[in-house]
Amino acid sequence: MKEEFIELLKKTNRENMDKLIEFIEKTDFFKAPASTRFHGAYEGGLVEHSLKVYEILKEKAKNSVIEITTPEESLIIIALLHDICKANFYKIDYRNAKNALGEWEKVPYFTVDDTIPYGHGEKSVMMLTEYIKLTSEEKYAIRWHMGFTEPKELYTTLGLAFKKYPVALLMHEADLEATYFFDI
């Protein structure tokens, strides 16, 4: 999956993508889980989730009820990098749990270690713009990919973003579908 992920990013021909790929390879991105317990909560879950989101987003853009003119380069960047904020975000900790024999033992689990508390979508945008230039559409789609899990006070702003850049709504849906239909 790592090779497919990197090849897709290279396919964008985005200036400084090589530097972004270098950064990603120095992180735990390819080993990180997608979440601690909701989806893809296993080693490598993050890269698997990102690739599934891309696959779904590409189909949603192609088959949308309205014309989506977002270039494939942007779909790749939006989908594969929407959760870049999760690189170096999780750590393994241990807790006591009973095994099948009813005996207590230490078991590993993923927990959050957020050393850059800057939000979620906005943190991904911030991290990416340190390496590559994003279009406005890419910024909006990545920033608002969490959709209606955002605080309700932001729903008006979120709706405006979805109207301005419909691919942002498709991205939110693709993220949800990867999570709930495929548990990735």
SULBEL-V327515 format. One record per pair of residues at least 4 apart in sequence whose C-alpha atoms are under 7 Angstrom apart, sorted by the first residue. I is the first residue (numbers start at 1). GAP is how many residues later the second one is. If there is no record, write none. Layout:
i: [I;I]
gap: [GAP;GAP]
//
This chain:
i: [1;1;2;2;3;4;5;5;6;7;8;8;9;9;10;12;15;16;16;16;17;17;18;19;19;20;20;21;22;23;24;27;27;28;28;28;29;29;29;30;30;30;31;31;32;32;32;32;32;32;33;33;33;33;33;33;33;34;34;34;34;34;34;35;35;35;36;36;36;37;39;39;39;40;40;40;40;40;41;44;45;45;46;47;48;48;49;49;49;50;50;50;51;51;52;52;53;53;53;53;53;54;54;54;54;55;56;56;57;57;57;57;58;58;59;60;60;61;64;70;70;71;72;73;74;74;75;76;77;78;78;78;78;82;82;82;83;84;85;85;85;89;89;89;90;90;90;90;91;91;91;91;92;92;92;92;93;93;93;93;94;94;94;94;95;95;95;96;96;96;96;97;97;97;97;98;98;98;98;99;99;99;118;118;119;120;121;121;121;121;121;122;122;123;124;125;125;125;125;126;128;129;129;134;134;135;136;137;137;138;139;140;140;140;141;141;141;141;144;144;145;145;145;146;146;147;147;148;150;154;155;156;157;158;159;160;161;162;162;162;166;167;168;169;170;171;172;173;174;175;176;177;178;178;178;179;179]
gap: [4;47;4;28;4;4;4;46;4;4;4;68;67;68;7;61;117;4;115;116;4;115;4;4;112;4;111;4;4;4;5;60;61;4;59;60;17;18;58;14;16;17;12;13;11;12;13;14;55;58;7;8;9;10;11;12;13;5;6;7;11;12;15;4;5;6;5;74;75;4;140;144;145;5;6;9;143;144;4;4;4;139;4;4;4;136;4;129;135;4;29;30;4;29;4;126;4;26;121;122;125;4;22;25;26;4;4;118;4;113;114;117;4;17;4;4;110;7;4;4;5;4;4;4;4;64;4;4;4;4;60;63;64;39;42;60;41;40;35;38;39;23;24;25;20;21;22;23;19;20;21;22;16;17;18;19;15;16;17;18;12;13;14;15;11;12;13;8;9;10;11;7;8;9;10;4;5;6;7;4;5;6;4;5;4;4;4;21;22;23;24;4;21;4;4;4;14;17;18;4;4;4;5;4;5;4;4;4;28;4;4;4;21;28;4;26;27;30;14;24;23;26;27;4;26;11;25;7;4;4;4;4;4;4;4;4;4;4;6;7;4;4;4;4;4;4;4;4;4;4;4;4;4;5;6;4;5]
//
